Amino acid sequence: MFNIVTGTWNPISGCEFSCVYCWARELALTKLKNAQRYSKGFRPCLNEVEFDCKFTKGDFIFVSDMGDMFGEFIPDTWIRKVLNRVNQFPDADFLFMTKNPRRYSSLLPYIPKNVVLGATIETTENEIVQVDRISNSPLPTERYQAMKELEWDRKLISIEPIMDFNIELFVEWIKDIDPLVIYVGYDNYGHKLREPTLEKTNSLLNNLPDTSLIIRKTIRPAWFEENERKA
């Protein structure tokens, strides 16, 4: 998912945000459906066996790529257990991603400094998320506000899968958040989301601040542009 990470670790898996484009939920309900941790679907689960994992200098570990460990449906005790384990490996680095970044603030005193705090913000438009029933996670404006207010030096923003947006507003949001890294990419799984045109996405990419490392993932014409071209 992120090419700067060296591995993944899933001490907590599962999610209740029900994002329509979620590849992790699809994987859990299909290829991994016979695994014990997904025997009840994509319900949040604490995976005790994962706490035997060890990490070394040079590792950059994406924590809970198969879930959202900062959703309100995850107990504080679970998160604190993960943070305590991370704290035992100060020479490794860890990436947390969530669609509920507001929760970072309440846990900030316990988050080790070798962590990058990330959030997914796919659009500036709450209306897209609500009307198209994209997700029951906090709205994009709420995620932006939480990341803007978050006092942390190492932040990451994922604009993936990108959906239509207000370009001036998105650029302003990113400047306010001031992330170290920004990922941008289109949906890879044919969900026909309300995507921006390729021209609009390229304009956004060209206007993002050069103080951030911008990593382009799947950058392509919107699905409807492909259909128009074929017609």
C-alpha positions in Angstrom: 0.0 0.0 0.0 2.8 2.4 0.9 6.1 1.9 -0.9 8.2 3.5 1.8 7.3 0.8 4.4 9.3 -2.4 4.8 6.6 -4.5 6.3 3.2 -4.7 8.0 2.1 -5.8 11.5 -1.5 -6.4 12.5 -1.9 -6.6 16.3 -5.3 -5.1 15.7 -7.4 -6.0 12.6 -10.9 -5.3 11.4 -12.9 -2.1 11.0 -16.5 -0.9 11.2 -16.2 2.1 8.9 -17.5 0.0 5.9 -15.8 2.0 3.2 -17.1 0.9 -0.1 -13.6 0.7 -1.7 -11.9 -1.1 1.2 -9.5 -3.7 -0.2 -8.8 -5.1 3.3 -12.4 -5.9 4.1 -12.8 -7.6 0.7 -9.6 -9.6 1.3 -10.8 -10.7 4.7 -14.2 -11.8 3.4 -12.8 -13.7 0.5 -9.3 -15.1 0.4 -8.7 -14.9 4.2 -12.2 -15.9 5.3 -11.0 -19.2 6.7 -8.4 -17.5 8.9 -9.2 -17.5 12.6 -9.1 -13.7 12.9 -11.6 -13.2 10.2 -13.9 -16.1 11.1 -16.5 -13.5 12.2 -15.9 -11.3 9.2 -14.1 -8.0 9.4 -15.0 -7.3 13.1 -12.3 -5.7 15.1 -10.0 -8.2 16.8 -7.0 -8.1 19.1 -4.4 -10.6 17.7 -2.3 -11.7 20.7 0.1 -13.8 18.6 1.3 -10.6 16.8 2.8 -9.3 20.0 5.6 -11.8 19.6 6.9 -9.9 16.6 10.2 -8.1 16.9 11.6 -5.2 14.9 15.0 -3.9 14.2 16.8 -0.7 13.1 15.8 0.2 9.5 12.3 -1.3 9.8 9.4 1.0 8.8 6.3 -1.0 9.8 2.8 -0.2 8.7 0.7 -1.0 11.8 -2.8 -2.5 11.2 -3.0 -2.2 7.5 -5.9 -4.8 7.8 -8.1 -2.5 9.9 -8.3 0.9 11.6 -7.0 0.7 15.1 -8.1 4.3 16.0 -11.7 3.9 15.2 -14.0 4.5 18.2 -14.9 0.8 18.1 -11.4 -0.1 19.3 -10.9 -0.1 23.1 -8.2 2.2 24.5 -6.7 -0.8 26.2 -6.0 -2.5 22.9 -4.3 0.7 21.5 -2.2 1.2 24.6 -1.0 -2.4 24.4 0.2 -1.7 20.8 1.8 1.5 21.8 3.6 -0.2 24.6 5.0 -2.8 22.2 6.1 -0.1 19.7 7.9 1.7 22.5 10.1 -1.4 23.0 11.7 -0.9 19.6 13.0 2.7 19.5 15.3 2.0 16.6 12.5 1.0 14.2 9.9 3.3 12.7 6.1 2.7 12.6 3.3 4.1 10.5 -0.3 4.5 11.8 -3.1 5.3 9.4 -6.7 6.1 10.3 -9.9 7.8 9.2 -10.4 9.0 12.8 -7.4 11.1 13.5 -9.1 13.0 16.2 -8.3 10.1 18.5 -4.6 10.7 18.1 -4.8 13.7 20.3 -6.2 11.9 23.3 -3.4 9.3 23.0 -0.6 11.6 22.1 1.2 11.3 25.5 1.6 7.6 25.0 2.6 7.6 21.3 6.4 7.0 20.9 8.4 9.5 18.8 9.4 6.8 16.3 5.8 6.9 14.9 4.5 8.6 11.7 0.8 9.6 12.2 -1.2 9.3 9.0 -4.8 10.0 7.9 -6.7 9.2 4.7 -8.4 12.3 3.2 -9.8 11.3 -0.2 -11.7 14.5 -1.0 -12.6 17.9 0.4 -16.3 17.3 -0.3 -18.4 15.9 2.6 -21.3 15.6 0.2 -19.6 12.9 -1.9 -19.0 10.8 1.2 -22.6 11.2 2.5 -24.6 11.1 -0.7 -22.6 8.3 -2.3 -22.5 6.4 1.0 -18.8 6.0 0.7 -18.1 5.4 4.4 -19.5 5.9 7.9 -16.1 7.2 9.1 -15.7 10.8 10.2 -16.2 13.3 7.4 -13.3 14.7 5.4 -13.6 18.1 7.0 -13.4 16.5 10.4 -10.3 14.6 9.5 -8.6 17.7 8.1 -9.4 19.7 11.2 -8.0 16.9 13.4 -4.7 16.6 11.4 -4.3 20.4 11.3 -4.6 20.6 15.1 -2.4 17.6 15.7 0.9 18.7 17.2 3.2 16.1 15.7 6.3 16.5 13.5 5.9 13.4 11.4 2.6 13.3 9.6 1.4 11.6 6.4 -1.7 12.2 4.3 -3.1 9.6 1.9 -5.3 11.0 -0.9 -6.3 7.6 -2.1 -8.6 6.6 -3.6 -8.9 10.2 -4.8 -12.4 11.6 -5.3 -13.5 14.9 -6.7 -12.4 18.0 -4.8 -12.1 21.7 -4.6 -8.5 22.3 -5.6 -7.9 25.6 -3.8 -9.4 24.1 -0.6 -7.4 20.9 -0.9 -4.1 22.8 -1.3 -5.0 25.0 1.7 -5.7 21.9 3.8 -2.4 20.2 2.9 -0.5 23.4 3.7 -2.3 23.6 7.1 -1.5 20.0 7.9 2.1 20.2 6.7 2.7 16.5 6.3 6.1 15.0 5.6 4.7 12.7 3.0 1.6 12.8 0.7 0.4 9.8 -1.3 -2.0 10.4 -4.2 -3.7 7.7 -6.3 -6.8 6.6 -8.0 -9.0 3.6 -7.1 -7.5 0.3 -8.4 -10.5 -1.9 -8.0 -13.2 -0.6 -10.4 -15.6 0.9 -7.9 -16.5 3.9 -10.2 -16.2 6.5 -7.5 -16.9 10.1 -8.1 -13.4 10.7 -9.4 -11.7 14.0 -10.6 -10.5 14.2 -14.2 -6.8 13.5 -14.7 -6.2 17.1 -15.6 -7.6 18.2 -12.3 -5.6 15.7 -10.4 -2.4 16.8 -12.1 -3.2 20.4 -11.3 -3.5 19.4 -7.6 -0.2 17.6 -7.8 1.5 20.6 -9.3 0.2 22.9 -6.6 1.0 20.8 -3.5 3.7 22.2 -1.3 7.2 21.3 -2.1 8.0 20.9 1.6 6.3 17.5 1.4 7.5 14.3 -0.3 4.7 13.7 -2.9 4.4 10.1 -4.0 2.3 9.3 -7.0 0.6 6.0 -7.0 -2.0 5.0 -9.6 -2.4 8.2 -11.6 -4.7 7.7 -14.6 -7.7 9.2 -16.4 -11.0 9.0 -14.4 -13.1 5.9 -15.3 -15.6 8.1 -17.1 -12.9 9.7 -19.2 -11.9 6.2 -20.4 -15.5 5.5 -21.3 -15.8 8.8 -23.2 -12.6 8.1 -25.1 -13.9 4.7 -26.2 -17.2 6.2 -27.3 
